[in-house]
Amino acid sequence: AVSGCGSCSLCCTLLKVTMDPPKPARADCAHCAGSGCSIYVDRPEPCRVFQCVWLYSQSTPYALPRDFRPDRSGVVLELNSVANLIVHSKLPGSWKRSAMLRWLVEKASQTTVLVEDGEHTVVLNANGQVDLLLPAGVDPETNNRIYFRAAEVAAALPEYAGGTRG
């Protein structure tokens, strides 16, 4: 957790960090102590440059409400390199709380909103509906994950619908 994070360190648990050894997503970081990062001064580069959307917003005229702070909402909001909003949800329903959901649906009319809850990744549509996404790899240039909409795969390849191969 960086200065301004207060007692919040949810990113230290939910996010994957390229470091030695690597810290997988949704796993406690060995360096995260009750008072923050025990190696804060020497933390890995990804941790040095990361700033969640909530923390960034606090230094702008568009500050998100205190209830959106990750340790209060159960949601870490991140912008990737192509301005997709990634919602890392601690629990499957954390992002569906009324104020957060209204804000995310509004953002879905402006950019791609991807919700990761540990079990699934979905894209939130501007109408509030979601589409299940299937991972397809990682873009080697941007390091962003690539997905297919499950419904489109099922329509194009009916033999794969339902997880069975013909």
C-alpha positions as CSV (number, residue, x, y, z in Angstrom):
1,A,0.0,0.0,0.0
2,V,1.3,3.5,-0.9
3,S,1.1,6.7,0.9
4,G,-2.6,7.8,0.8
5,C,-3.8,4.3,1.0
6,G,-4.2,4.4,4.7
7,S,-4.9,0.9,6.0
8,C,-6.0,-0.3,2.6
9,S,-3.9,-3.1,1.0
10,L,-6.5,-5.0,-1.0
11,C,-4.4,-4.6,-4.2
12,C,-1.6,-6.5,-2.4
13,T,-4.0,-9.5,-2.3
14,L,-6.1,-9.3,-5.4
15,L,-3.5,-8.3,-8.1
16,K,-0.9,-10.4,-9.8
17,V,2.6,-8.9,-9.4
18,T,5.6,-9.7,-11.6
19,M,8.4,-10.1,-9.0
20,D,10.8,-12.7,-7.7
21,P,9.2,-15.0,-6.8
22,P,6.0,-14.0,-8.7
23,K,2.9,-13.2,-6.7
24,P,-0.2,-14.7,-8.2
25,A,-3.5,-12.9,-8.3
26,R,-5.9,-13.5,-5.4
27,A,-3.0,-14.6,-3.1
28,D,-1.6,-12.8,0.0
29,C,1.7,-11.1,-0.7
30,A,4.4,-12.3,1.6
31,H,5.5,-8.7,2.2
32,C,2.1,-7.3,3.2
33,A,2.0,-6.8,6.9
34,G,-0.8,-5.4,9.0
35,S,0.7,-1.9,8.7
36,G,1.3,-2.1,4.9
37,C,4.3,-3.2,2.8
38,S,7.3,-4.5,4.8
39,I,9.6,-3.8,1.8
40,Y,7.9,-0.5,0.8
41,V,11.2,1.3,0.1
42,D,12.5,-1.6,-2.0
43,R,9.1,-2.8,-3.4
44,P,9.0,-4.2,-7.0
45,E,8.5,-1.8,-10.0
46,P,4.9,-2.9,-10.6
47,C,4.0,-1.9,-7.0
48,R,5.9,1.4,-7.3
49,V,3.9,2.5,-10.4
50,F,0.5,1.0,-9.5
51,Q,-2.2,3.4,-8.3
52,C,-5.8,2.2,-8.2
53,V,-8.5,4.3,-9.7
54,W,-9.9,5.2,-6.2
55,L,-6.6,6.5,-5.0
56,Y,-5.9,8.4,-8.2
57,S,-9.3,10.0,-8.1
58,Q,-8.6,11.4,-4.7
59,S,-6.2,14.0,-6.2
60,T,-8.7,15.1,-8.8
61,P,-12.0,17.1,-8.8
62,Y,-13.8,13.8,-9.5
63,A,-12.9,12.0,-6.3
64,L,-14.7,8.7,-5.9
65,P,-16.7,8.4,-2.6
66,R,-15.0,7.0,0.5
67,D,-17.2,3.9,0.3
68,F,-15.5,3.0,-3.0
69,R,-12.1,2.7,-1.3
70,P,-11.0,-0.9,-1.9
71,D,-10.9,-2.1,1.7
72,R,-14.5,-0.7,2.2
73,S,-16.0,-1.8,-1.2
74,G,-14.2,-5.1,-1.7
75,V,-13.3,-3.8,-5.2
76,V,-9.9,-2.7,-6.7
77,L,-10.5,-0.6,-9.8
78,E,-7.7,-0.5,-12.3
79,L,-7.2,1.0,-15.8
80,N,-5.1,-1.1,-18.2
81,S,-2.9,0.3,-21.0
82,V,-5.8,0.6,-23.4
83,A,-8.1,2.3,-20.9
84,N,-10.3,-0.7,-20.1
85,L,-11.6,-0.5,-16.6
86,I,-10.8,-3.7,-14.7
87,V,-12.8,-4.5,-11.6
88,H,-11.0,-6.9,-9.3
89,S,-13.8,-8.0,-7.0
90,K,-12.8,-9.6,-3.7
91,L,-16.1,-11.6,-3.6
92,P,-18.4,-12.4,-6.5
93,G,-21.0,-9.8,-5.5
94,S,-18.8,-7.0,-4.2
95,W,-19.1,-5.0,-7.4
96,K,-22.9,-5.4,-7.5
97,R,-23.6,-3.1,-4.6
98,S,-26.0,-0.3,-5.7
99,A,-23.7,2.8,-5.8
100,M,-20.8,0.8,-7.3
101,L,-23.0,-0.9,-9.8
102,R,-24.6,2.4,-11.0
103,W,-21.1,3.9,-11.4
104,L,-19.8,0.9,-13.3
105,V,-22.8,0.8,-15.6
106,E,-22.2,4.5,-16.4
107,K,-18.6,3.7,-17.2
108,A,-19.6,0.8,-19.4
109,S,-21.2,3.3,-21.7
110,Q,-17.8,5.0,-22.1
111,T,-15.3,2.2,-22.0
112,T,-14.9,-1.6,-21.7
113,V,-15.6,-2.7,-18.1
114,L,-14.1,-6.1,-17.2
115,V,-15.1,-7.7,-13.9
116,E,-12.9,-10.4,-12.4
117,D,-14.2,-12.1,-9.3
118,G,-11.8,-15.1,-9.0
119,E,-14.2,-17.5,-10.6
120,H,-15.1,-15.7,-13.8
121,T,-14.4,-12.7,-15.9
122,V,-17.3,-10.9,-17.4
123,V,-17.8,-7.8,-19.5
124,L,-20.4,-5.4,-18.1
125,N,-22.6,-3.8,-20.8
126,A,-24.1,-0.4,-20.7
127,N,-27.5,-1.9,-20.1
128,G,-26.3,-3.5,-16.9
129,Q,-26.2,-7.0,-18.3
130,V,-23.0,-9.1,-18.4
131,D,-21.4,-11.5,-20.9
132,L,-19.1,-14.3,-19.8
133,L,-15.6,-14.1,-21.2
134,L,-13.2,-16.9,-22.0
135,P,-9.5,-16.2,-21.7
136,A,-7.6,-16.5,-25.0
137,G,-4.1,-15.4,-24.1
138,V,-2.0,-12.3,-23.5
139,D,-1.1,-9.6,-26.0
140,P,2.7,-9.7,-26.1
141,E,3.0,-6.0,-26.8
142,T,0.6,-4.6,-24.2
143,N,0.6,-7.5,-21.7
144,N,-3.2,-7.1,-21.6
145,R,-5.3,-10.3,-21.4
146,I,-7.3,-11.2,-24.5
147,Y,-10.8,-12.6,-24.2
148,F,-13.6,-14.0,-26.3
149,R,-17.3,-13.7,-25.4
150,A,-18.5,-17.2,-24.5
151,A,-21.8,-16.7,-26.4
152,E,-19.9,-15.8,-29.6
153,V,-17.7,-18.8,-29.3
154,A,-20.7,-21.0,-28.7
155,A,-22.5,-19.5,-31.8
156,A,-19.4,-19.9,-34.0
157,L,-18.4,-23.3,-32.8
158,P,-21.6,-25.1,-31.6
159,E,-19.5,-28.3,-31.0
160,Y,-17.8,-26.5,-28.1
161,A,-21.0,-25.2,-26.5
162,G,-21.4,-26.7,-23.0
163,G,-17.8,-27.5,-22.8
164,T,-18.0,-30.7,-24.9
165,R,-15.8,-31.4,-27.9
166,G,-17.3,-33.4,-30.8
